[in-house]
């Protein structure tokens, strides 16, 4: 990896420093211990030789021998006892008696060899025995005071050096770690404060890829999701407000027209002729139907744009849904001949209520343009898509209708103040919104019986995704 964060770098410095201090201290202690062990053994061998020679023949005094021993070994923190095979002390450098029960000691068999004895005096002392080349046979018992020896002093010096070196390494690493984490915490407080104040675009700067960097990447992704969700909510609210503002006049117009018609019938009923009564009654009925359809469309659009529409999903048998709607149309309106061609087992994951409304509006659109026959086709296409088409035998649609499909009209069509078939085009807006919610789209055009001929009818094509993970329900 090309970049390393300060935190990881500091941890590596700390680990390398600890390893270096421990390794160097261990090597140094091992070396010192080996050197002093050799010195002690050299001193013992020297003692054995002099005991068999000068000291035994009284050619070298004990004090002079101790002086030579000090120069040879380099330490006076040793006590010596010369004992006979029964454990009797012949001569010693210490007034104290033997530090061990000689009857429990197994005397060495080799001459002038330094052999350590089992530690029975604790960790402070080390005992060793040497077989002397003297007549009669004698042995040397050596006690080394490790606590007061140079070995312990050097050990304490090395331990102190290692401790302070380790302390320095830890302090330096802790300082750099503290400065790094403090800078990141200051940035975190700043980013969170900006988010809290409503600046949803606030993000962490990703300069390093490590544990903290990956955590910040996850936080930035979460912030992106939150910003997208808030954006969708705001857009849905904006569209809802805009829709209500746009249809407020359309809501008042049918109410006013119905009220005028009903008041006229109420106040002028006796003066009106039969034809006028029927005209005003039809006027009121037409406006009420238009108002009912308008309110239903508004509620449907609000439902489509609600985030809850993305959660109310389940497996939907689209073939059964389309087949049921076609059968209902055949029974309810014998003016049209409905023909259905559908692949077996065509289903998808989506909102069943909205899909039912999509199919119903598509059938209404086909019935609006058809003369007699309507053909519905449902099939699976390559990939994860489902294609639903509605074709009729009408005169087709004009280019203006194609461009305006899926867009709300600013006036009611067809023209006429109280036409029962008047519409604001919200049905196509609803179809487009539902199709897009399910990861697809919708197009309106014409189909032709022969190339270059006149349109043989209108063609409405709806594309939907079969699988939920890749569609709009996943939050895309």
Buried (B, 14 or more C-beta within 10 A) or exposed (E): EEEEBBBBBBBEBBEEBBEBBEEBBEEBBEEBEEBBBEBBBBBBBBBBBBBBEBBBEEEBEBEEBBEBBEEBBBBEBBBBBBBBEEBEBBBBBEEEEBBBEBEEBEBBEEEBBBBBBEEEBEEEBBBBBBBBBBEEEBBBBBBBBBEEBBBBEBBEEBEEBBEEBBEEBBEBBEEBBEEBBEEBEEEBEEBEEBBEEEEBEBBBEEEBBBEBBEEBBEBBEEBEEEBEEEEBEEEBEEBBEEBEEEBEEBBEBBEEBBEBBBEBBEEEEEEBEEEBBEBBEEBBBBBBBBBEBBEEBBEBBBBBBBEEBBEBBEEBBBBEBBBEBBEEBBEEEEEBEBEBEBBEEBBBBBBBBBBBBBBBBBBBBBBBBBEEBBBBBBBBEEEBBBBBBBBBBBBBBEEEBBEBBBEBEEEBBEEEEBEEEBBBBBBBBBBBBBBBBBBBEBBBBBBBEEEEEEBBBBBBBBBBBBBBEEBBBEEE
